[in-house]
């Protein structure tokens, strides 16, 4: 049986491996403390791998150490060898392992990603990891395991290590450190607030979380990474004008999405589902704008030159042709987004318990996931920008983006409520 304080990665992924391994080791002389040392050694081994630039192997080893770290507890229960010292020994080694992994990723980000402030980001992330572990230990000591499970948060160690492993394997150590570091501090703040308000506001928190939160997160993740006009525009502007333009396009798109979320919460999006005229008006505007962007991209492809990228990055202004305006209007003028949020968000909201606030919270989570994905998409494209910005390559990318935007406009033209 999974422990009540296990995170989702440990519960649904790691245990599929750790439990069979523990059962096999139960028939050997291996002890739980030896397994803890093995997990610690694996974590330490990621440091020289990252220093040598072997980030994929390091990423695999980080996740492997997370799985092995779960074996010791299963083995202790199987052999009836659980002890206070064993738990303390494992906890201490885990903290050292966390700091070592954060340090290795910071060194990789500094040496191989040329990331600004990489060592500072690593140190801040390591402090966040320690704060998450300390806050859990104190809450468990003060109120017991049941209360700790209620305020566990999302930055449990299994989640952190999986995210850091993915960041290492993808060569995005700096982004992984920043994201997981911020998530760690947010988790500590959440625990403090939730533990303090546990008795008086627990019902409100449950109402805001709504129903099936894990299903909501998984569905939102799938929908976020599904290609659409936002990803196409971000890709085109990043390749054509650099990282800044891509970030501005992403910010504009999230701004347009926020309008749809607020409209859904206020009930205004119901007009799009009940009025054929209103849906048609917004749809025509959206189709026209996508066709305009597509035709413009096709025309731009005829005038791409080798020095086209040498101009200054665009300023964050809301002119009709600016990247932020393009992102905002492409999202705002898509009536399918309004209908989507009006039908998607209520599925995860308890209609009898603060539905408006819960819908707003779910919409905010969706926007954060979208902003994170578009940011990673922009940074990934910018990393290979030297190749993509060659005149011949850019011309074909402009043509492909133009064709895609026109195709999306045509598809939207035939969309129904």
KAMOQUI-V79926 format. One record per helix or strand. SS is the DSSP state (hx for helix, st for strand). FROM is the first residue (numbers start at 1). LEN is the number of residues. Records with the same first field share a line. If there is no record, write none. Layout:
BEGIN
SS=FROM-LEN, FROM-LEN
END
This chain:
BEGIN
hx=8-18, 32-20, 55-25, 84-29, 118-33, 157-13, 173-24, 198-12, 213-13, 229-13, 243-24, 270-5, 276-28, 308-3, 323-10, 335-14, 355-29, 385-4, 391-23
END
